[in-house]
Amino acid sequence: MSRLYKDGLRLKLVLNKRERKTLTHIRDRSSKPYQRERAAALLKIANGLSPHRVGLSGLLRKRDPDTVYSWVYAFSALGFLSLSHAPRRLKSSLTQAYKQQLEKTIIQQSPKDYSFSRSRWTLSCPFRQ
């Protein structure tokens, strides 16, 4: 199990052989770029660089050092689970059946049926009377 400790002001990450090998594999072969980036950052920190330096100049893109510190703390607490994003909910969209029902009930009827004084629906002012 990895060990995280402070040596003076510097944060140190110690990895065992299995963790180092797994992080190297993720860095080299993961299909997700964010996992490759996090694994590379963790390996550099385990090799002795500070998270601050890794964030500013050790990765392909400049990262806020606080972000890199959060990656280190998360890895220390959760292990390899911290390298994955949590599943996200997609925004709900109108299904095709609902769109057809909407067209049938409202759009194909006269606005006068809904107490509008116009004879046709318009996009410019749909709810003004």
Backbone as numpy.savetxt, mean C-alpha at the origin, in Angstrom:
# Nx Ny Nz CAx CAy CAz Cx Cy Cz
15.64 -16.13 15.36 14.79 -14.95 15.36 15.67 -13.71 15.36
15.28 -12.70 14.60 16.07 -11.48 14.52 16.07 -10.76 15.87
17.11 -9.98 16.06 17.24 -9.26 17.31 17.49 -7.81 16.97
16.76 -6.93 17.59 16.87 -5.50 17.37 17.30 -4.85 18.68
18.37 -4.07 18.63 18.82 -3.38 19.84 19.51 -2.08 19.45
19.70 -1.22 20.43 20.40 0.04 20.23 21.81 -0.07 20.77
22.77 0.35 19.98 24.16 0.42 20.40 24.53 1.90 20.42
24.42 2.50 21.57 24.58 3.95 21.66 23.35 4.60 21.03
23.57 5.36 19.98 22.45 5.99 19.27 22.05 5.21 18.02
22.83 4.22 17.65 22.57 3.49 16.41 21.70 2.26 16.66
20.77 2.03 15.76 19.89 0.87 15.83 20.57 -0.29 15.10
20.65 -1.43 15.72 21.30 -2.60 15.12 20.28 -3.71 14.93
20.37 -4.38 13.80 19.52 -5.52 13.48 20.42 -6.72 13.25
20.19 -7.77 14.00 20.99 -9.00 13.87 20.06 -10.08 13.32
20.49 -10.68 12.20 19.71 -11.73 11.54 20.44 -13.06 11.65
19.68 -14.14 11.76 20.32 -15.45 11.69 20.47 -15.85 10.22
21.12 -16.98 9.95 21.39 -17.41 8.57 20.12 -17.58 7.75
19.12 -18.21 8.35 17.87 -18.48 7.64 17.18 -17.18 7.24
17.12 -16.22 8.16 16.47 -14.94 7.86 17.23 -14.18 6.78
18.56 -14.20 6.88 19.37 -13.51 5.87 19.17 -14.14 4.49
19.13 -15.46 4.45 18.94 -16.17 3.18 17.55 -15.88 2.60
16.53 -15.87 3.45 15.17 -15.59 3.00 15.04 -14.16 2.50
15.62 -13.20 3.23 15.57 -11.80 2.80 16.31 -11.61 1.47
17.43 -12.29 1.30 18.16 -12.22 0.04 17.32 -12.78 -1.10
16.64 -13.89 -0.84 15.76 -14.48 -1.86 14.62 -13.51 -2.23
14.02 -12.89 -1.23 12.93 -11.93 -1.49 13.47 -10.73 -2.26
14.64 -10.23 -1.86 15.23 -9.08 -2.54 15.50 -9.38 -4.01
15.95 -10.60 -4.30 16.34 -10.94 -5.67 15.20 -11.45 -6.54
14.16 -12.05 -5.92 13.18 -12.76 -6.75 11.72 -12.44 -6.51
11.39 -11.56 -5.59 9.98 -11.29 -5.33 9.35 -10.59 -6.53
8.09 -10.89 -6.78 7.39 -10.25 -7.89 6.89 -8.86 -7.52
6.93 -8.51 -6.24 6.42 -7.22 -5.79 7.58 -6.28 -5.47
7.65 -5.16 -6.14 8.78 -4.24 -5.94 8.91 -3.73 -4.51
7.80 -3.48 -3.83 7.90 -2.96 -2.48 8.52 -3.98 -1.53
8.30 -5.28 -1.79 8.92 -6.31 -0.96 10.42 -6.38 -1.22
10.82 -6.23 -2.49 12.24 -6.23 -2.82 12.95 -5.06 -2.16
12.29 -3.89 -2.17 12.88 -2.70 -1.58 13.03 -2.85 -0.06
12.02 -3.34 0.60 12.08 -3.51 2.06 13.13 -4.55 2.45
13.19 -5.64 1.70 14.19 -6.67 2.00 15.60 -6.12 1.82
15.81 -5.34 0.77 17.13 -4.73 0.55 17.49 -3.79 1.69
16.53 -3.00 2.13 16.79 -2.07 3.24 17.14 -2.84 4.51
16.41 -3.88 4.81 16.68 -4.66 6.02 18.05 -5.33 5.97
18.43 -5.82 4.79 19.75 -6.44 4.66 20.87 -5.42 4.85
20.69 -4.22 4.32 21.71 -3.17 4.49 21.83 -2.76 5.96
20.71 -2.69 6.64 20.75 -2.34 8.07 21.42 -3.46 8.86
21.14 -4.71 8.49 21.79 -5.84 9.17 23.29 -5.87 8.89
23.71 -5.30 7.76 25.14 -5.24 7.42 25.85 -4.07 8.10
25.11 -3.24 8.84 25.77 -2.20 9.62 25.41 -0.77 9.27
24.67 -0.53 8.20 24.28 0.84 7.88 23.14 1.29 8.79
23.07 2.57 9.03 21.96 3.09 9.84 20.71 3.19 8.99
19.53 3.04 9.60 18.28 3.20 8.84 18.17 4.60 8.23
18.72 5.59 8.90 18.68 6.96 8.39 19.44 7.06 7.06
20.63 6.49 7.04 21.45 6.53 5.82 20.83 5.70 4.71
20.28 4.55 5.06 19.64 3.70 4.06 18.48 4.44 3.41
17.70 5.15 4.22 16.56 5.89 3.68 16.97 7.03 2.76
18.04 7.71 3.10 18.45 8.87 2.30 19.26 8.52 1.07
20.09 7.47 1.15 20.94 7.21 -0.01 21.18 5.73 -0.30
20.57 4.82 0.42 20.87 3.41 0.24 19.92 2.65 -0.66
18.85 3.28 -1.11 17.85 2.60 -1.94 17.76 3.29 -3.29
17.01 2.72 -4.21 16.87 3.34 -5.53 16.18 4.69 -5.45
15.19 4.79 -4.58 14.49 6.06 -4.36 14.77 6.54 -2.96
14.82 7.83 -2.80 15.02 8.42 -1.48 13.76 8.18 -0.65
13.94 7.72 0.56 12.82 7.46 1.47 12.99 8.26 2.75
11.89 8.60 3.36 11.94 9.27 4.65 12.55 8.28 5.65
13.55 8.71 6.42 14.16 7.78 7.39 13.15 7.19 8.37
12.12 7.94 8.71 11.09 7.39 9.61 10.39 6.19 8.99
10.23 6.21 7.68 9.62 5.08 6.99 10.50 3.84 7.12
11.80 4.02 6.94 12.72 2.88 7.05 12.76 2.37 8.49
12.73 3.29 9.45 12.67 2.85 10.85 11.40 2.04 11.10
10.28 2.46 10.52 9.04 1.70 10.73 9.14 0.30 10.12
9.85 0.17 8.98 10.06 -1.15 8.38 10.86 -2.04 9.33
11.89 -1.47 9.96 12.74 -2.24 10.86 11.95 -2.69 12.09
11.21 -1.77 12.69 10.42 -2.12 13.88 9.35 -3.15 13.54
8.72 -3.00 12.38 7.69 -3.97 11.98 8.30 -5.34 11.75
9.48 -5.39 11.12 10.14 -6.67 10.88 10.53 -7.32 12.20
10.97 -6.51 13.15 11.34 -7.04 14.45 10.13 -7.63 15.18
8.97 -7.00 15.01 7.77 -7.45 15.71 7.05 -8.59 14.98
6.92 -8.48 13.66 6.10 -9.41 12.89 6.88 -10.40 12.04
8.15 -10.16 11.85 8.93 -11.04 10.99 8.61 -10.79 9.52
8.55 -11.87 8.74 8.36 -11.74 7.29 6.95 -11.28 6.92
6.02 -11.36 7.83 4.67 -10.84 7.54 4.69 -9.34 7.31
5.68 -8.66 7.88 5.75 -7.21 7.73 6.14 -6.79 6.32
6.62 -7.71 5.50 7.02 -7.37 4.14 5.84 -7.32 3.18
4.66 -7.71 3.62 3.48 -7.72 2.76 2.52 -6.63 3.19
1.84 -6.08 2.22 0.77 -5.12 2.52 -0.47 -5.87 2.98
-1.25 -5.21 3.79 -2.55 -5.78 4.18 -3.48 -5.71 2.97
-4.38 -6.67 2.81 -5.31 -6.61 1.68 -6.18 -5.37 1.79
-6.41 -4.75 0.66 -7.19 -3.53 0.64 -8.54 -3.78 0.02
-9.53 -3.03 0.49 -10.87 -3.12 -0.07 -10.97 -2.25 -1.30
-11.53 -2.78 -2.33 -11.77 -1.98 -3.51 -13.01 -1.13 -3.31
-13.00 0.04 -3.89 -14.19 0.89 -3.81 -15.32 0.21 -4.56
-16.49 0.27 -3.98 -17.62 -0.39 -4.64 -18.02 0.40 -5.87
-18.31 -0.30 -6.91 -18.75 0.34 -8.14 -20.11 -0.25 -8.50
-20.79 0.45 -9.37 -22.11 -0.02 -9.79 -21.96 -1.27 -10.64
-22.69 -2.27 -10.31 -22.66 -3.49 -11.12 -23.48 -3.26 -12.38
-23.24 -4.09 -13.35 -23.95 -3.95 -14.63 -25.45 -4.13 -14.45
-25.85 -5.05 -13.61 -27.29 -5.28 -13.39 -27.93 -4.06 -12.73
-27.22 -3.44 -11.79 -27.76 -2.25 -11.13 -27.87 -1.09 -12.12
-26.89 -0.95 -13.01 -26.95 0.11 -14.01 -28.15 -0.08 -14.93
-28.39 -1.32 -15.33 -29.53 -1.58 -16.20 -30.84 -1.30 -15.48
-30.93 -1.66 -14.24 -32.13 -1.40 -13.46 -32.36 0.10 -13.31
-31.28 0.83 -13.09 -31.37 2.28 -12.95 -31.85 2.92 -14.24
-31.29 2.47 -15.36 -31.73 2.99 -16.65 -33.21 2.71 -16.89
-33.65 1.52 -16.53 -35.03 1.12 -16.76 -36.00 1.95 -15.91
-35.63 2.17 -14.66 -36.58 2.82 -13.76 -36.57 4.34 -13.86
-35.43 4.96 -14.06 -35.38 6.42 -14.01 -35.10 7.04 -15.37
-34.05 6.62 -16.02 -33.60 7.33 -17.21 -34.59 7.22 -18.35
-35.25 6.11 -18.50 -36.16 5.95 -19.61 -37.55 6.53 -19.33
-37.73 7.10 -18.16 -39.01 7.72 -17.84 -38.89 9.24 -17.95
-40.01 9.88 -18.00 -40.06 11.32 -18.12 -39.69 11.99 -16.79
-38.98 13.11 -16.81 -38.70 13.86 -15.58 -39.96 14.35 -14.88
-41.04 14.50 -15.64 -42.30 14.96 -15.05 -42.86 13.92 -14.08
-42.50 12.64 -14.29 -42.93 11.60 -13.35 -42.29 11.75 -11.98
-41.20 12.50 -11.93 -40.48 12.73 -10.67 -40.59 14.17 -10.21
-41.63 14.85 -10.60 -41.96 16.23 -10.19 -40.98 17.27 -10.71
-40.35 17.01 -11.86 -39.50 18.02 -12.50 -40.31 18.66 -13.62
-40.10 19.94 -13.85 -40.89 20.66 -14.85 -40.35 20.50 -16.27
-39.23 19.85 -16.43 -38.65 19.66 -17.76 -39.28 18.45 -18.46
-39.08 18.42 -19.77 -39.60 17.28 -20.52 -38.51 16.23 -20.79
-37.23 16.61 -20.63 -36.13 15.68 -20.88 -35.09 15.77 -19.76
-34.34 14.67 -19.57 -33.23 14.68 -18.62 -32.03 15.38 -19.25
-31.29 16.14 -18.45 -30.06 16.78 -18.93 -28.93 16.48 -17.93
-27.70 16.53 -18.44 -26.56 16.33 -17.56 -26.11 17.62 -16.88
-26.44 18.75 -17.48 -25.96 20.02 -16.95 -26.68 20.41 -15.65
-27.94 20.14 -15.52 -28.66 20.49 -14.31 -29.71 19.42 -14.01
-29.31 18.25 -13.58 -30.26 17.16 -13.45 -31.26 17.30 -12.31
-30.94 18.08 -11.26 -31.84 18.11 -10.12 -32.48 19.46 -9.87
-32.36 20.35 -10.82 -33.03 21.65 -10.69 -34.42 21.58 -11.31
-35.34 22.26 -10.70 -36.70 22.25 -11.25 -36.95 23.45 -12.10
